[in-house]
Amino acid sequence: MTEFDGQQQRRALTAAEQAIKTLAGGDTAKAMTAAARATELDQIGAYAGFPEAVAAAARGEGWDALFDVVGPGPLQALVAERRTDARGDGSP
């Protein structure tokens, strides 16, 4: 079993944050790359299903799956904020 590396897990979180921000900014290619990187760096399974949810949001299927897959915490707040910005209508 590999020893847990907190720095690596932090880099996974940073990559996930970048994926959400670039997705909201409209750069789906960079969002997908960052989402894949988050999953690659993830040591605890926190980002299982994350690339698929980013892809669904990128295809216009909505941000709900992404909101659900990140779970409660700072990423969920970021998704809520960015999906509202992406819609441009003030809805959550």
C-alpha positions as a printed Julia matrix, in Angstrom:
92×3 Matrix{Float64}:
   0.0    0.0     0.0
   1.3    3.43   -0.93
   1.71   5.98    1.83
  -0.76   8.84    1.72
   0.75  12.08    0.41
  -1.2   15.11    1.58
   0.51  17.36   -0.96
  -0.57  15.11   -3.8
  -4.16  15.12   -2.54
  -4.0   18.92   -2.33
  -2.85  19.0    -5.96
  -5.85  16.83   -6.84
  -8.13  19.38   -5.17
  -6.42  22.22   -7.03
  -6.89  20.38  -10.34
 -10.58  19.83   -9.54
 -11.0   23.53   -8.73
  -9.32  24.41  -12.02
 -11.63  22.06  -13.91
 -14.71  23.73  -12.44
 -13.43  27.24  -13.11
 -12.39  26.56  -16.7
 -15.63  24.74  -17.41
 -17.58  27.77  -16.22
 -15.33  29.93  -18.39
 -16.23  27.86  -21.44
 -12.93  26.07  -22.02
 -14.12  22.48  -22.04
 -10.82  21.02  -23.28
  -8.88  22.49  -20.36
 -11.67  21.51  -17.97
 -11.51  17.89  -19.12
  -7.72  17.84  -18.83
  -7.86  19.25  -15.3
 -10.61  16.79  -14.31
  -8.53  13.87  -15.54
  -5.54  15.21  -13.62
  -7.61  15.47  -10.43
  -8.6   11.83  -10.73
  -5.03  10.78  -11.51
  -3.68  12.52   -8.39
  -6.55  11.47   -6.12
  -5.49   8.91   -3.52
  -8.72   8.53   -1.58
 -11.41   8.25   -4.24
 -12.71  11.76   -3.66
 -12.92  12.41   -7.39
 -14.41   9.15   -8.59
 -16.88  10.05  -11.31
 -15.57  13.63  -11.51
 -14.39  13.56  -15.16
 -17.7   12.06  -16.27
 -19.64  14.77  -14.43
 -17.45  17.5   -15.94
 -18.04  15.98  -19.39
 -21.81  15.92  -18.82
 -21.79  19.58  -17.81
 -19.64  20.4   -20.84
 -22.18  18.69  -23.11
 -24.88  20.96  -21.72
 -26.52  18.3   -19.57
 -26.42  20.61  -16.58
 -24.24  21.0   -13.53
 -26.37  18.91  -11.15
 -24.3   15.74  -11.55
 -21.12  17.73  -10.95
 -22.67  19.32   -7.86
 -23.57  15.87   -6.54
 -20.27  14.15   -7.33
 -18.07  16.64   -5.48
 -20.13  16.26   -2.31
 -20.48  18.75    0.52
 -17.64  21.18    0.99
 -15.71  23.89   -0.79
 -15.93  22.29   -4.24
 -19.71  22.05   -3.98
 -19.85  25.75   -3.1
 -17.61  26.52   -6.08
 -19.82  24.46   -8.4
 -22.91  26.27   -7.11
 -21.27  29.64   -7.69
 -19.9   28.82  -11.13
 -23.0   27.11  -12.46
 -24.98  30.22  -11.56
 -22.39  32.34  -13.37
 -22.5   30.01  -16.38
 -26.3   30.25  -16.59
 -26.22  33.99  -16.27
 -29.76  34.09  -14.92
 -29.03  34.02  -11.21
 -30.54  30.55  -10.73
 -28.65  27.99   -8.64
